[in-house]
Amino acid sequence: MRTPKELAESAIRLPLDVNGNPRYYFPIFVWPSMTDKQRSKAGLVRYRGKQFGAGYVMQSYALEGDIAHALKVIGG
């Protein structure tokens, strides 16, 4: 399993959302398989754009901490 730091380094910064919050894109294969309920609790949303392909978007000001939380939610 990848560490939060490795996942944060592989994230692609997206334009800010309508409220000015930073967003990050992750390819679908970097996350372990999860249910829709786990994904929602982890703060991940499906990427709906066409530029990058299948993946997830996370809104975060402290990316490594939020990734660590998401991994904890998904894993347990």
Buried (B, 14 or more C-beta within 10 A) or exposed (E): EBEBEEBBEEBBEBEEEEEEEBBBBBBEEBBEEBEEEBBEBBBBEEBEEEEEEEBBBBBBEEBBEBBBBBBEBBEE
